[in-house]
Amino acid sequence: MVGRRRLGRQFGWLWASYAVSAYGSGLGFGALPLIAVLVLHAGPAEVSALSAVGPAVGALIAVPLAPWVEFRRKRPVMIMMDLARFAAMATIPVAYAFGWLSFVQLLVVSAVVAAAKIAFNAASGAYLKALVRPDDLLVANARFESTNWSSIAVGPPLGGAAIGLFGPVTTVVADALSYLLSALGITVIRGREEAPQTTDKSPARASALLDGWRHIMSHPALRALYLNNMLVGGLIMATEPLLAVLLLRQLGFPPWQYGLAFAAPCLGGLIGSRLARRVVARYGRHWVFRTVGTLRAIWLIGLAFVRPGAVGLVTVMAVELAIIINMSLYSPVLATYRLEHTPKHLVARTLSAWSIGQQASIAILTALAGLLADVTSPRTALTAAGLLILTTPLLLPRRDQTAQNEPELATSR
């Protein structure tokens, strides 16, 4: 059973720190678009721009950070990135209290948080690979995945209630404090961290910036998984600001129902993540990539049929539940495969390249969806996203691609 596997005290502290920040982010789920709509009265194009421009700028900032993370000890990097996110998020309630809050500030905060998140995830992925045994990577990734989805299940309803009682920036305060607590938790982890492996390339050399992408694109299976994941993740995330406008403004859903529509289905994430290890053991990783990778793409079109009232709420929840069960089963298998098929000295740059590509895809597709929604309607843009994602299974890897290089990688780890 995944839940009974012991991975050590150091992993326990890392997991606890992740859980604290995840639950804080769960409380603040969709907080910036929500503030843009409720406080700054932003329209579809502005809300989509907030969800697109900030992450895009953050991805650009993260490009030179990748080799910087690679050639440094990972725990101090994680602490630094947590503190950066705390400081950025804390500016929002301060500006709101003094009446200074602006759309530009939300864009800047979004960019800083996006860049820090990419650097943090790269450092934590490299640290995790060194912290646990190769046989335990899937278990560890499944635990992170289940924590992520449980935080979203619990956080948004509580966040919606908190916003109703205490004001629109309440959840931002909780999110900011969670990063501070996460940094404190990481400092508690004991044990001397191994010095980063050096190569003949200086982290300052321009060629080092591209090493992560070179590794991904030279590996047939990783390349296919990367391209597929960019499109699937980008199209799913592009629907978030569209739904915010559709549900909150056009269909008149109160904030607590908006939060519930995304929170309750996240319980499906506990199901998928806990099944991951057993499904891989029974059917194999390739089956997960092909079958579950296809299943996670076929449900998004259902969001185009959302209607007012209880029926609309149930429609959103059913679509999100189907997507999340499949995503939560797929994601830890993908994360484990990616770590197993990346040399130790390239982990941080590969994870950074992966995240940067994902953020860029989200930014581009969200911006395009926002423009389409502004010209037509949010429902039309949701329909376009739902139809386009149906083509993404064509990018999933073939069996011979996922089997490639297994013996060589086994000897290089």
N, C-alpha and C positions, 0 to 999 in steps of 0.2 A: 504493500500500500504506500502511495506517495506520502501520505500524511505522517507515517510512522518512521520514515527513514531519517536517521540522525546524521547531520552534516557538520556538527561541531559548533562550539561556542562562537567562534569568529564569524561563521556564516550566520548564526543566530542574530548577532548584533547588526550585521549588514542587512539582513532581512527585516529586522525591527526598524532600522533607519529608513529603509525603503517604504515600509508600511506607514510610518508616520507621515512622510511626505506624500505618499499616495492618497491617504485619507484626507489630508489637507487639500490636495488637488481635487479630490472627489467633492468636497464641500464647495470648492470654487469652480466646479465643472461649468464651462461656458460663461464664466463670470464676466470676461471682457466684452463679448458680444451682448450679454445681457445689460451691462452698464451702458454700452453704446446705444442700445434701443431704449432703455427706460430712463436714463439720465440725460443723454445727449440727443435723443430722438433721431438716431441715425436711420437711414433707409437701407434697402437691400444692397446697393452698391457699396455703401460705406461699411456696412457690417461685413460683407465679403472681403473688402479691402483690408479690414482689420485682421481677418483670419488668414489673409494671403500675404500682405506686404510685410507684416511683422515676422512671420516664420521665414519668408524669403530672405530678408535682411539678416536674420539670425543665422540662416544657413551660410550666407556669404561670410559672416564674421567667423563662423566655425571652421571654414576651410583652412586658414593658417593655424588654428588651434590644434588641428589633428596631430601633426608631428610634435608639437609642443607637449601634448598629452602623452604621446607614445614614449618620449624619452625622459619622462619624470615618474617618480613614484606616484601611484594612483590614489592612495588615500588622501594626501594633501590636495590633490586636484579635485576630488569629490567634495571635500570640505569647502574649498574655495568657490566651487560652482554653486553649492547650496547657499553660501553666504551672499553670493552675487544675486541669486534669485530672491532671497529674502529682502535685500536692499531695494531691488527694483520694484517688487510688489508692494513694499511698504510705502512707496511714494504715492500710491493711488489714494488710500484713505486720508493721507495728509493733505493732498491737493483737494480732495472732495470736501474736507472739513473747512478749508479756507476759500472754497469757491473757485479754485484755480483749475479744476479738472478739464482737460481738453482731449479731443480726438487724437491729436499729435502725441500727447503723452501716452495714451493707450497703445499707439503704434510703437513708440520707443520701448515701453515696458515689454510688449509682446516680442520684439526683436531680441532684447537682452535675455529674456527668459528662454527663448528658443535656442539661442547660441549656447547658453549655459547648460541647457538640457542635453544638447548633443554632446558637449564635452563631458558632462557627468556620465552619460550612458556609455560613452566610449571607455572612460576610465573604469567604471564599475564592471563592464563586460570583461575587460582585461584582468581586473582584480579577481573576478569570479573564476575565470579559467585557471588562475594560479592558486585559488583558495580551495577548490573542491576537486575531487578525483574525476577523471574523464567519465567514468561510469555514473557519476552522480549529477552530471550537468543537466540532463533532462529533468531530473527531480527538482533541482534548484530552480531552473527556469519555469517549471510548472508552478512552483510555489510563488514566484514573483507574479506570474500570470494570474493565479487565483486571487492574490492580494490586490492586484490592480482592479480586477473586475468587481471584487467585493467592495472595494472602496468607492467605486462608481455607483454600485447598488445602494449603498448606505448614504453616501455624501450628498448627491443632488436633492433628495427629498428634504434632508435636514437643512441643506443650504437654501432651498426655496422657502422653507418655513422661517429660517433666520432672516432672510431678506425681507419677508413680509413683516416680521416683528421689529427688526432693528435697522433696516435700511439696506440699500443696494450694494454697499461696499463691505458688508459684514463678512462675507465669505472670502473676500480678498485678504482681510486681516488674518483669518484662520489659515489660509494658504501660505501667506508669508511666514507666519510663526512655525508652520510645519517644516519649512526648509531650515529654519534655525534649529529646531529640535533634531532634524535629521543630521545636520552637521555635528551637533553635540554627540549623537549616537555613534557616528563614525569615529570620532576621536576616542571613544571608549575601546574600540577594537585593539586588542593587544597583539604582540608578535611583530618581529622585524620584517618589513616588506623587502622582498628581493629587489636589488637594483635593476633598473630597466636594462634590457639587452641592447647593446650598442651595435651599430653597423657602420659600414664605410660612408654612409650618408649622414651629413649633419642635418639636424632638424630645421636649420635655417635655409637649406638648399631648396630651390623651387621644385626639383624633381621629387623630393620627399612628400610634397603635398598631394601628389597623384598616385602614390604607391597603393593606397587602399582601392582606388578605382581600377588600377592595373590588375590587382589580384582578383577582384570580382569579375572583371570582363574577360580574363584569361581562363577562368574556371567555368566550363559550359553550364553546369547545374546552378552555380551561384549567380551567373549572369541571367539565366532564365528566371530564377526566383526573384532576383533583384528587380528586373523589369516588370514582372507580374505584380510584385508587392507595391511598387511605386504607383502603378495605375489603380490597383484595388484600393489601397489606402488613401490615395489622393481623391478618388471619386467618392468614397464613403465620407471622408472628412469634408469634402466640398458641400455635402448636403447639410452640415450642421448649421451654418449661418442662414441657409435658405429655410430650414425648418424653424429656426428662431423667429424669423420674420413671418412665416406662414402661420405658425401656431400662436405666437404672442400677439401679432398685430392684426392679421387678416381673419383668423378663426376665433380670436378672443379667448385663448386658453390662459388661465391664470398662471403665474410663475410656478406654483407648487405642482400643477399638473404637467407643465413643461418638464420640470425636474423628474417627476414620476415616470413620464413616458420614456426617459432614458435610463432611469435608475433600476426599476423593477426587472427589465430584461437582463440586466447585468448579472443577476443571479445565475443566468445561463453560463456565464464565464466560469463559475465554480464547477459546473458540470463538465464543460469541455476540458479545462485545465487538469482536472483530476482523472479524466479518462485518457489523457495523452500517453502516459507511459504504457498502459495496458493495450491501447489501440496500436501503438507502434510495435509492441511485443507480438501481437496477434497478426497484424496485417502488413507491417513494415512501413518504413518512412515514405517510400515512393507512393504507396496507396494513400497516405495522408496528404502528400503534396498534390496528387492528381485528383483524388475524389473529394477530399475536404476542401482543397483549394478551389474546386469548381463550385461546391455547394455554398461557399461563403459569398459567391458573386451573383447568385440568381435571385436574391430576395429584395434587393434595393429598389427595384421598379415598383414595389408595393407602396412606397411612400408617395407616389404620384396620386394615389387614390384616397388620401386622408380627407376626412370630412369633419365638420364641427361636432362637438358633443362626445358622448361616451364611445360611439362607434369609431370616431376618428382616433381617440385615445387608444382604444384597443388595437386598431390597425397599426399605429406607430409601434406599440409595444410588441406586437406579434412579429413584425418585420425585424425590429431590433433584436429580439430574442433569437430568431433563426440565424441572423448574421453573427451574433456574439457567441453562440454555442460553437459554431464552426471556426470562428476566428480564434477563440481561446484554446481550441484543440490544436489548431494549425500553428499558432505563433510560437509556443515553446519548442515544438519540433523543429521549426525553422531556425530559431535562435540557437538551439543546440547544434544543428547541422552546420550553421555558419561558424560557430566557435571551433568545432572539430575540424573544419576544413580551412582554417586560417592559421598560418604559422604564428608562433607566440610573439615574434618581434613585429608583426603587422596587425595585431588584433585591434589596437586603438584606432589606427588609421583606417582599417577596413570598416569598423563599426561607425566611425565618423562619416566615411564616404557613404555608407548605407543610409545613415540618418539624414545627411545633407541631401542626398537624392530624394529621399522620402519627403522631406520638408519642401524641397523645390517643387516636387510634383503636387503636393497639397496646395502650395501657394499659387501655382499656375492654374490648376484646375478649379480652385476656389474662386480665383479672379475671373476666369472665363464663365463659370457658373453664375457669379454675381452680375456680370455684364449681361448675360443672357436673361437672367431674372429681371434686370432693370428694363430691358427692352421689351420683354414679353411678360412673364410672371414667374414667381417662385415655383409654381406647380409645373410649368413647362420645363424649367431648368432641372427640376427633380426627375422628370420623365427622361430627359436627355441623359442624365447621369445614370439612371437605371438601365437604359438601353445600351449605353456604351460599355458598362461594366460586364455585360453578358459576353463580350468578346475576349475578356482577359484570360479565360482558361486556355486559350490558344497559345499563350506564352509559357505555360507551365512546362517543366522539364520532362523529357522522356526518361525511361528507366535506365538506358545506357549512360545518360548524363549524370544521374544521381549516383551511379555505381563507379564512375570514373575516379581514378586516383586514390581509392580506398587503401590499398597496400602501402603506397608511398607516404600518405599522410599518417598512417598508423605508426610508421617508423620515425616520422619527423617530430611527433609530439613529445 
